[in-house]
Amino acid sequence: MCYNCGCEMPDDEMGNPKAITNKTFEEAAKGAGQTPEEAKKNTLNLLKKVLKEK
């Protein structure tokens, strides 16, 4: 659940199936025809943009 709670364990959903994990990025990347790394980079770029606007 690392990506949204800050626990720094990116593969552990800690019992919450809605948590953002590495598996989330793998599934999203597969659906978009990307690598998980590309999906993470695109997410990071968008987050930087969105957070800068606030």
N, C-alpha and C positions, 0 to 999 in steps of 0.2 A: 504494500500500500504506500510505498515510499513517495511516489510522485504527488500524492495529494495530502499526506499527513505529516511527512517529514521524518519518518522513522528510519530512513536510509536503508530499507530492505526492499529493493525494487521487485522482488519475486514473491513477496509474502502479502497476500490479500487480507491476512489477519481475520478471516471469517466474514469479510465483507465482499461479496461477489461484484459489487459496483465500484470497488477500489480500482485505481489506475495502477497497473503493474506492467512489467515488461511484456507479459502475455497480451495485454491490451494493445500495445504498440505493434506486436507481431501480427495480431488479427487485423488491425486497421491497415497495416502495410500490405498484407496479403490481398485485402479487398481492393486496394488502390494500385496494385501492381508495383509496389515499392519495397525497398528493404526496410527493416525496422529502424535502421540508422537514419535513413532518409525521412521516415515518418517523425522521428524524434527531432531531427534538425528543423523540419518544417514547423513542428509544434513549438519549438524553442523560438524560432523567428517570429511566429505569430504572437506568442506570449510576450516577447520583448516589445513588440509593437503595441499590443493592447495595454500592457502595464505602463508604458511610457505615456499613453494618452490620458491616463487617470491622474 
